[in-house]
């Protein structure tokens, strides 16, 4: 459902069916090598934000989900 209403970033992986962590790693390596072969400078930044989901504003999330016509059963 989250894919259908476009709530996921196009680069989201590892917690989704058909998009494993290794798929994300392979895509990242491919993109880096492609840019390097084109003589572009490449850098990466990896963040692991512990407890990030603990700080979600439920009213804001509810508003975002209902504005995108997510099934009320899933929102409640």
C-alpha positions, -999 to +999 in steps of 0.1 A: +000+000+000+028+024+008+042+020-027+009+026-043+004+059-026+040+069-031+050+071+006+084+054+000+116+069-013+126+053-046+159+043-029+142+024+000+154-011+004+161-039+030+127-038+046+107-044+014+099-075-005+121-078-036+145-051-024+171-067-002+201-050+014+223-067-012+202-052-040+207-017-024+245-024-021+248-036-057+229-006-070+251+018-050+283+002-062+271+003-098+262+040-096+295+049-080+315+030-106+295+045-134+302+080-121+338+073-115+343+060-151+328+093-163+356+111-143+331+124-118+339+128-081+318+106-059+312+105-021+288+087+000+273+093+034+257+065+056+236+074+086+220+051+111+196+072+131+187+051+162+153+058+175+143+079+145+109+063+143+103+070+180+099+107+172+071+106+146+043+131+151+012+109+149-011+138+139+012+147+111+015+111+099-023+107+101-028+138+080-003+127+054-018+092+051-054+104+048-045+131+023-031+103+001-063+082+003-048+054+023-074+030+035-089+043+068-086+008+082-048+010+078-046+046+091-064+039+124 
